[in-house]
Amino acid sequence: QVQLVESGGGLVQAGGSLRLSCAASGIIFSAYAMGWYRQAPGKQRELVARVTKGGSTNYADSVKGRFTISRDNAKNTVYLQMNSLKPEDTAVYYCNAETSNIFVAPYWGQGTQVTVSS
């Protein structure tokens, strides 16, 4: 059974920092690209950051220079370090795991709430 369990969300003031973690089980972690998505109320889910199995990263323009995604294959965990947080970063953040195998659907975590107060 595949599980992606996020942690680290919470309430923080603007300008503050949070570190999200996503622990994966039931998959060969090193074979998956891992991503963080977010969904604010009334908005579509959007990609925040992604790291490939080879370690390449990409970011949404809105978070470049403030957020950093990293992975630890030994711990089957992906992280999202979020600095200089803004109220518009408020959303539920979801962990995602996907493989290049088109016959395997992506996996999602249950989400963790991040709230940034002004």
N, C-alpha and C positions, 0 to 999 in steps of 0.2 A: 504494500500500500504506500503510495507516494504521499508525502507530507511536506509542505513548506510552512514553517512557523515563523512569523514575524514578531519582532519585539523592539522596544526602544522608543516607541511613540510617546507623545505626551503633550503637555502645555508648556510653551516657552514664550518669552517676550521677544519682540522684534529685535533682530541683531544677535540673538542667541544661537546656540548650536544644539543639535541632536545627532545621535548615531543610531541608525536602524540596523538591525541584524535579521537575517533570514537563514534559518537552519533547515537544511534539506535532508530528507531520508527517503529510502525506497527507489532512488535513482542513482545512476553512475554520474555523480556530480560533475566530474571533470569533462564529461562528454556534452554538457549542456551549456548553452549561452544563458546567462542570468540577467534579469532586468528588474528594475523598479518602475512601477507605474503609479499614477495617482488619479484620484477622482474627487473633485470638489462637488458640493451640492449643486444640482442642476446642470452639471457639465459632463462632457464625455471623459472617459478614462483616457489618459495620455501617458506616453512614454516619458519618463524622467531621465533614466540612465540605463545603459546596458553594457555588459562586459561579455565578450565572446569566450569560448573555451580556450582560445589562444591568448586571451588577456587584452585584446583590443577593446577600447571603450568609446562610447559616444553618448552625448548629452543633449537634452533639450536646450535650446538657446536661452531659455529663461533661467536656467540653473548653472550655466557654464561659469566657471570661476568661483562658484560657491559650494557646489556639491561634488563629492568624489565617490565613485563606486569602486569597490575592490572585492576580491574573492580570495578565500583560503581553501584550497582544494583538500588540504589535510583535515580540515574541520567541517567540510561540506557546508560552508557558510559564505554568504555574500553580505556585504556591508554597504551602507550608504551614509557617508559622513556629510552632514548638512550644516553649513556655516552661514552666517549673515542672513538668517532666516527673515522672511518677510511675511506679512499677513496673507498675501496672495499664495503663499506656499501651503496654507491650510487645506488639508484634504485627507482622505483615507489613502494610505500608501500600501500598494500591493506588490508582493514579490512574484516573479514569473520565471519559469524555467522552460526553455524550448530547445529542441534538437533539430538538426537538419533533416531528420527522417520525416517525410511528409505524412507518414501514416501514424505518427504519434502526435496527439494533440498537446498543446502547451499545458503546463500545470500552473496553478495559481494558489497563493496563500489566502488566508482569511482576511487580511488587511489589518493595518494598525493606524489609529487616528493620530494625526499631527495637527495641533492647533497653535497658531502663532498670533499672539495678542499685540495690538499696537500701543 
